[in-house]
Amino acid sequence: MARSKDVTTPALTPATPPPPDDGPSFEDLLGEIEEIIRRVESGEIGLERSIAEYERGVGLLKRCRAILTTAEQKVETLSRTLTEETSQAPGDRPGTGPAAGPTRR
């Protein structure tokens, strides 16, 4: 089943990359891994097919880990940015405080 596009997507800023649309979602991949596990554990497929399914599951697991790593990096970046913004005093932020006013001569 194809995923529908969300027409209420917020506007992207230059620092925000577009959402990845290059394959199944993490949840879809996880569901496929669970289905592979069910088929292999049930014994409904033979040895050769079980090995092929296991190999496919390993590949899917690698893709899941890559998605999680990317998500983790995004969260760390956002957290670091938030921490930096909230740790600065109002006068320390660029463009604020006495230094932002006109220069006296």
C-alpha positions as YAML, in Angstrom:
chain: A
units: angstrom
residues:
- id: 1
  name: MET
  ca: [0.00, 0.00, 0.00]
- id: 2
  name: ALA
  ca: [1.41, 3.41, -0.95]
- id: 3
  name: ARG
  ca: [1.83, 6.06, 1.69]
- id: 4
  name: SER
  ca: [-0.24, 9.19, 1.19]
- id: 5
  name: LYS
  ca: [1.48, 12.55, 1.21]
- id: 6
  name: ASP
  ca: [0.65, 14.85, 4.12]
- id: 7
  name: VAL
  ca: [-0.49, 18.13, 2.63]
- id: 8
  name: THR
  ca: [-0.15, 19.90, 5.98]
- id: 9
  name: THR
  ca: [3.63, 19.50, 6.09]
- id: 10
  name: PRO
  ca: [5.26, 22.50, 7.82]
- id: 11
  name: ALA
  ca: [7.42, 24.83, 5.74]
- id: 12
  name: LEU
  ca: [11.03, 23.71, 5.52]
- id: 13
  name: THR
  ca: [13.80, 26.07, 6.55]
- id: 14
  name: PRO
  ca: [17.22, 26.00, 4.88]
- id: 15
  name: ALA
  ca: [18.56, 24.07, 7.89]
- id: 16
  name: THR
  ca: [15.81, 21.45, 7.58]
- id: 17
  name: PRO
  ca: [16.42, 18.79, 4.94]
- id: 18
  name: PRO
  ca: [13.37, 17.38, 3.18]
- id: 19
  name: PRO
  ca: [12.02, 14.16, 4.70]
- id: 20
  name: PRO
  ca: [13.47, 11.02, 3.16]
- id: 21
  name: ASP
  ca: [11.16, 9.36, 0.67]
- id: 22
  name: ASP
  ca: [13.57, 6.79, -0.67]
- id: 23
  name: GLY
  ca: [11.91, 3.63, 0.54]
- id: 24
  name: PRO
  ca: [9.80, 2.00, 3.20]
- id: 25
  name: SER
  ca: [9.43, 3.61, 6.61]
- id: 26
  name: PHE
  ca: [11.14, 2.27, 9.72]
- id: 27
  name: GLU
  ca: [7.81, 0.82, 10.86]
- id: 28
  name: ASP
  ca: [7.28, -0.94, 7.52]
- id: 29
  name: LEU
  ca: [10.77, -2.44, 7.66]
- id: 30
  name: LEU
  ca: [10.23, -3.60, 11.23]
- id: 31
  name: GLY
  ca: [6.93, -5.23, 10.26]
- id: 32
  name: GLU
  ca: [8.66, -7.08, 7.44]
- id: 33
  name: ILE
  ca: [11.37, -8.31, 9.82]
- id: 34
  name: GLU
  ca: [8.69, -9.55, 12.22]
- id: 35
  name: GLU
  ca: [6.97, -11.40, 9.35]
- id: 36
  name: ILE
  ca: [10.27, -13.05, 8.35]
- id: 37
  name: ILE
  ca: [10.81, -14.17, 11.94]
- id: 38
  name: ARG
  ca: [7.29, -15.61, 12.07]
- id: 39
  name: ARG
  ca: [7.76, -17.59, 8.83]
- id: 40
  name: VAL
  ca: [11.17, -18.96, 9.82]
- id: 41
  name: GLU
  ca: [10.11, -19.90, 13.36]
- id: 42
  name: SER
  ca: [6.88, -21.55, 12.17]
- id: 43
  name: GLY
  ca: [8.77, -24.03, 10.01]
- id: 44
  name: GLU
  ca: [6.48, -23.35, 7.05]
- id: 45
  name: ILE
  ca: [9.48, -22.82, 4.77]
- id: 46
  name: GLY
  ca: [12.43, -25.10, 4.08]
- id: 47
  name: LEU
  ca: [16.06, -24.67, 5.04]
- id: 48
  name: GLU
  ca: [17.21, -22.91, 1.87]
- id: 49
  name: ARG
  ca: [14.31, -20.47, 2.00]
- id: 50
  name: SER
  ca: [14.89, -19.91, 5.73]
- id: 51
  name: ILE
  ca: [18.51, -18.97, 5.04]
- id: 52
  name: ALA
  ca: [17.44, -16.60, 2.25]
- id: 53
  name: GLU
  ca: [14.83, -15.01, 4.53]
- id: 54
  name: TYR
  ca: [17.39, -14.68, 7.31]
- id: 55
  name: GLU
  ca: [19.76, -12.94, 4.90]
- id: 56
  name: ARG
  ca: [16.99, -10.58, 3.83]
- id: 57
  name: GLY
  ca: [16.17, -9.88, 7.48]
- id: 58
  name: VAL
  ca: [19.79, -8.95, 8.18]
- id: 59
  name: GLY
  ca: [19.68, -6.46, 5.29]
- id: 60
  name: LEU
  ca: [16.43, -4.97, 6.58]
- id: 61
  name: LEU
  ca: [17.90, -4.72, 10.07]
- id: 62
  name: LYS
  ca: [20.88, -2.77, 8.70]
- id: 63
  name: ARG
  ca: [18.48, -0.31, 7.05]
- id: 64
  name: CYS
  ca: [16.57, 0.07, 10.33]
- id: 65
  name: ARG
  ca: [19.81, 0.80, 12.18]
- id: 66
  name: ALA
  ca: [20.77, 3.43, 9.58]
- id: 67
  name: ILE
  ca: [17.38, 5.12, 9.99]
- id: 68
  name: LEU
  ca: [17.76, 5.09, 13.79]
- id: 69
  name: THR
  ca: [21.30, 6.49, 13.57]
- id: 70
  name: THR
  ca: [20.08, 9.35, 11.37]
- id: 71
  name: ALA
  ca: [17.19, 10.06, 13.74]
- id: 72
  name: GLU
  ca: [19.53, 10.02, 16.74]
- id: 73
  name: GLN
  ca: [21.89, 12.49, 15.05]
- id: 74
  name: LYS
  ca: [18.98, 14.83, 14.29]
- id: 75
  name: VAL
  ca: [17.78, 14.70, 17.90]
- id: 76
  name: GLU
  ca: [21.31, 15.39, 19.20]
- id: 77
  name: THR
  ca: [21.70, 18.35, 16.83]
- id: 78
  name: LEU
  ca: [18.33, 19.80, 17.82]
- id: 79
  name: SER
  ca: [19.06, 19.30, 21.53]
- id: 80
  name: ARG
  ca: [22.48, 20.93, 21.20]
- id: 81
  name: THR
  ca: [20.97, 23.90, 19.36]
- id: 82
  name: LEU
  ca: [18.26, 24.29, 21.98]
- id: 83
  name: THR
  ca: [20.79, 24.08, 24.81]
- id: 84
  name: GLU
  ca: [23.00, 26.71, 23.17]
- id: 85
  name: GLU
  ca: [20.06, 29.05, 22.61]
- id: 86
  name: THR
  ca: [18.69, 28.74, 26.14]
- id: 87
  name: SER
  ca: [22.07, 28.98, 27.87]
- id: 88
  name: GLN
  ca: [22.86, 32.43, 26.47]
- id: 89
  name: ALA
  ca: [21.82, 35.45, 28.52]
- id: 90
  name: PRO
  ca: [19.62, 37.92, 26.59]
- id: 91
  name: GLY
  ca: [22.50, 40.42, 26.31]
- id: 92
  name: ASP
  ca: [24.84, 37.72, 25.00]
- id: 93
  name: ARG
  ca: [22.74, 36.85, 21.97]
- id: 94
  name: PRO
  ca: [23.87, 38.44, 18.72]
- id: 95
  name: GLY
  ca: [21.94, 41.61, 17.91]
- id: 96
  name: THR
  ca: [20.70, 42.18, 21.48]
- id: 97
  name: GLY
  ca: [21.90, 44.12, 24.48]
- id: 98
  name: PRO
  ca: [23.84, 47.40, 24.69]
- id: 99
  name: ALA
  ca: [26.34, 46.46, 21.99]
- id: 100
  name: ALA
  ca: [23.52, 46.22, 19.45]
- id: 101
  name: GLY
  ca: [22.64, 49.92, 19.75]
- id: 102
  name: PRO
  ca: [24.24, 52.83, 17.87]
- id: 103
  name: THR
  ca: [27.89, 53.49, 18.55]
- id: 104
  name: ARG
  ca: [28.70, 56.75, 20.37]
- id: 105
  name: ARG
  ca: [31.56, 58.94, 19.17]
...
